[in-house]
Amino acid sequence: MRNYDRVHPRKPEGIEEGKAYIVGGGIAGLSAAAFLVRDAQMPGRNITVYDQLPVFGGSMDCAGASETGYVSRGERELEPYMECLWDLFGSIPSLYEEGRTVLDETRECNKNWEIDSKHRLWEQGFKAHDESTMGVTPEIQEQMIKMMLTEEDQLEDVTIEQWFSPAFFQSQLWYYWSSMLAFQPYHSLIEMRRYAVRFMHQLHLIKSLRGILRTKYDQYNSLIRPLEKYLADHGVNFVSGATVTDMDIRIEGSDKTVTALHIGEGSDAQIVPVAEKDLVFFTNGSMTRNSTQGSMTEAPVMNRDAVHKGCFSLWEKLAAKCPEYGHPEKFAFDPDKSNFVSCSVTVRDYPQFFEYLAEKTGNPTGKGGCSTFVDAPWFINYNVPLQPVAPDQPENVQFMWFYGLHANNCGAYVKKPMTECSGEEIMREFLYYCGLEDKIDEIMPHITAIPVVMPYITSQFMPRKLKDRPEVIPAGNRNLAFIGQFVELEGDVVFTVETSVRTAMIAVYRLLHLDRPITPLFQGQYDIRMVNVALKTLLGKDKIEVSDLPKVNPLKLPQTMHEIVEAINQIPPVPEYYSERKENL
């Protein structure tokens, strides 16, 4: 965003009389509330956030204690070019240092201890898997480039495995890609294409993960809690344990207006009227919906309930009323294809374990980022973050987590699917892959391992058409916006914190016609320097030859100089500056 755009928009007329109802208290919903307070100047008392869970934060959670074991279902990878995220948290005060913002402390944390992995791919016993190249053959290179140059409407409902040859799924590039992003071969090629374009600037760093950011503590304590306190200090209302089961929508021609929210069921049911001047923001899907937690002695039981799916069930009801609201059945329908199991590991009074991991990998604690045992049947991916992870974590306690992307497979040591294993069994499999089979009985008394199975954690990647996800504000909507990971954003990806914050910004700015530009999406694919280094990385070359260039003409330019000049003259002029604001106004 240009500094000239960092303005304080004028207060919308009548903003004090309107109310905002936010359905879903994850990062998207909380961000929407923050933009309403900060930029729209809506009084906090007029904003209500509903969530079915007792704790706000959605998928960005951390619970437990050092005595019983910390639980974090996962970690979201951040990077400097998540523009809306840092726009927001540059104005959220830190909980841990007066006079500093969350952005201040995050930047300082990464400046002082940058992720820089020496090696990421391993085989059982920490045998180094070859990382000298990306393992990408000329055939795969051609398939990759063709994918990036193909229009999305030609890739609808196409899977990754339908596009790429089988050798691609044994390449180092795929191991890096799938371990970081949880992609499966049967996932959407559209989503893979978007990642390849959106994060082209990160391709040359994918081995080391330099450029991936961490927060001071876990993301719940570093992002959610400060944001929640900011909102509470402004008087925002939080209603936990509240399930919004339906919305009444008045449809008049192409216009659609929410008139009421239905909350709860049975004797506890209530109806909340929604006036025309009120706004509704709906997080229409959750990757951690129907998650279940196990223990050291018990495996988590997969929740296959197809009727009670929270926000997905509400989305299904809305989609039945208006086709513009998308097709939720394309995403949350098959837990066996969209699940993985994560395991939170608390280590007490045994620093030798983390010392061993650092010695074997060459990655000091907090430096390595996501590392992978590529030969593990569960496809184990682990992260040893900078300590302490939780603000109250004692010095004798350490924390890490890992997940199995192929959790339905039988383990090599435990001989059971990860989905059927207790925390102890999962930890034994992990220690075996670490080459510590002979020390398992010595280490286990110091460990609390808590597994969680998430039936829909990769549901946002399922094959789809472009219209299967609703737009932030579908055509004709007067007071309803969709936010979160199951919303269509042209050119942007899902499964990122940035997606949630960006959809919230778009929703607030456009519904209220704020005179402040939406923070532009970072588009490194138009920077020739980034294209150059990405192509060199993909091809494994230090210098690009003419023969390496795509055998296509992506700009569709003719071949003669005369025709090229004519084509250039047909390029439309750069729009006037203020035309960018019309999208909001």
DAGI-V729129 format. One record per helix or strand of 2 or more residues. SS is the DSSP state (H for helix, E for strand). FROM is the first residue (numbers start at 1). TO is the last residue. If there is no record, write none. Layout:
# DAGI-V729129
ss: {SS	SS}
from: {FROM	FROM}
to: {TO	TO}
This chain:
# DAGI-V729129
ss: {H	E	H	H	E	E	E	E	H	H	E	E	H	H	H	H	H	E	H	H	E	H	E	E	E	H	E	E	E	H	H	H	H	E	H	E	E	E	H	H	H	E	H	E	E	E	H	H	H	H	H	H}
from: {3	20	27	44	47	63	69	78	83	102	121	127	138	152	160	166	172	187	189	200	212	219	237	244	255	266	270	279	292	311	323	328	335	340	352	370	380	397	418	423	437	447	459	470	480	487	497	524	528	546	561	577}
to: {5	23	38	46	50	65	71	79	89	112	123	128	149	154	163	170	181	188	198	205	213	233	239	252	263	268	273	283	293	321	325	330	338	348	361	373	383	404	420	433	444	454	461	471	483	488	511	526	539	548	569	583}
